Amino acid sequence: MRNTTLLGLGAFAVLCAAAAAATGPTITQKGRAFSAESIAVKKGDAVIFFNDDTVPHNIMSTSKGNEFNLGSQGPGTSTPVTFNEIGDVAVICAIHPRMKMTVKITE
């Protein structure tokens, strides 16, 4: 029991350190929905996608110049995504089709 507790605490510390290293707005995923329908960031900024849900999500975009696919993102995990091209980026969850949002990238 003690080893699994220490392992759990170690994993939590790694996640906290990763989240602290990435700065920018955080979009959570809870109740199979994004916390915002739309946000605006500047070119080169990162958005942190944090799965605060009880199920995995696969956050992705096929918007030209800002394509990404986070793969299966389990509950409690976060991943920063940097946006380098100006324009509107359609972000979806490939697992839950009703999950949609827009990231507006400005100069």
N, C-alpha and C positions, 0 to 999 in steps of 0.2 A: 504494500500500500504506500509506504513512504517513497519508494522509487518512482511510482507512477505520479505521485503528487509533485515530486521534484521535477519530473519530466514535463508535467503540465505547466508548472511555473516557468520552466525554461522556455517552453514554446511560447507562452504568453509574453515573456520578456523580449523574445525575438520579434514578435508581432508588434509590440509597443515601440521597439527601436526602429523598425521599418516604417511605421506610421509617423514617428517623430522625424525621420529623415526626409520624408516627402511632405512638402507644404503645398497648400492650395485648398480650394473648396472641397468638401467631402459630400458625396452623394451616397446616401444609404439605400439599401434595398430591404424593405420590410413589408410583410403582407403581400408579397409578390408585386411590389410597386416601387418605383423610384421616389425619393424624397422630394424631388422637384421635377416639373415638366420641362423646364428650360432654365439654363444658367448662361451667363456670359463670362468669358475669360479672355485674357490677352494672349496673343500669339506667343508660344513658348512656355505658357503656364501649364501646370499639371492639375488634373482633377483626380481626387482619390475616390475610388469606388469601394465602399465598405459593405460587405454582406452582413447585415444585422437581422437576417431572416433565419428561419429554421430549416430552409431547403437550399440546395446549391443553385447558383445562377451562372449563365454564360454571357457576360456583357461583351458586346461587340459593335463595330461600325464598319460599313463598307463605303462610307463617304470618301470620295476621292481626295487623296492627300492626307487624310487622317484615319486610315484604316487601322483597326486593331481587333484582336480577339483574345479575351482573357482566359478562354477555356473554362473549365468547371471551377468556379470559385465557391468554395465551401463556406458554411456559416462561420462567422467570426473572422474572416480573412479580409484584407484590404489590398488594393493594388492601385498605384498611381498610373495615370495615362497622361502623357505630354502631348499637347496639340500644337502642331507646327505650321499649319496652313490656315489662312483666314477664310472664314465662311461658316455656314451652318453644318453641323455634324449630327446626323441622325444616329442615336444610340438605342440599341434594343437588347433584350435578353433573348438569346436563341432558344431557350427552353420555354419561356413564358411569353407568348406573342403579345399580350396586352401591355407588357412593360416597354414603354417608349419614352424617350425624352430627346431634347435638342440641346447641344452645346454650341453657343454662338461664339466664334473666335474673332476678335477684333485686333487691330494694329496696336 
